[in-house]
Amino acid sequence: MTHQVSVQFPKLNIGHSDFHISIKKNGAKMGELLISQGNIEWWPAGNSRRKKRLKWSEFEVIFEQYGKTVKN
């Protein structure tokens, strides 16, 4: 299984412009991760109307609870 991640930088600093990260698995698009000053959103492939949104504080809780601790 291979994942491909590509990044599209906004023209300005991240604020109200989203930072887009496109994620593919075995060549097929899984979805897009949209990062902004206020939140982080997941837009699944094939879904043109609904995306999932988390506030940064909610995102932190998920990583603290489910993230695997690794050494740098």
N, C-alpha and C positions, 0 to 999 in steps of 0.2 A: 504494500500500500504506500503510495507516494502522495504527499501534500504539496501543493504549489501555492505560494503566497506572493501576491504582488501588491504594491502600494502606489497610491495616487496622492501626491502632495497637494494641499490647497495652495492658492496663490499668496495668501496671507497667513500670519500666525493663527494657530487654532484658536478660535473664539466662537464666532457664530458660523464659520465655515467648517463643514465636516471633513475629517481626515478619513479617506476610504481605503480599506484593505480588502482585496478580493481573495477568497480562499477556494482552492480546488482540491479535489481528492481523486487521484487516478485520472486526471484530465477533465473531470466533470465538476462544474461549479457547485460548491456547497452553499455559498452565500457570501455576503459582504458584511464586514464589521465597520461601523461608522463611529468615529470617535470625535467628540466635540468638548467644548469647555464645560457644558452642563451635564452630559451623560454619555453612555456608550450604548449602541444599538446593534442588534443582529438582524439582518435581512436575509432570510433563507432563500435559496435559489427556487425559482418557480413561483414565488409569492410576490406579486406586484402591489399588493394592497396593505399587507400587515407585517409589521416588524416588531421585534421584542426590544424593550427599552429598560435600562437600569440606570439609576442614579449612581454616581461614583461611590457613595457610601454603601449601597447595596452590592455593587461589584466587589468592593473590599471584603464584605462579609462572606460572599461566595468563595473568594480565593482563600480566605482564612480558614473556612470550614472544609473546603474540598480540595484545595491546592496541595500538591506534593512538595515538601520541603527538599530542596537540593542545594548542594554546595556550589559556590562560584568558582 
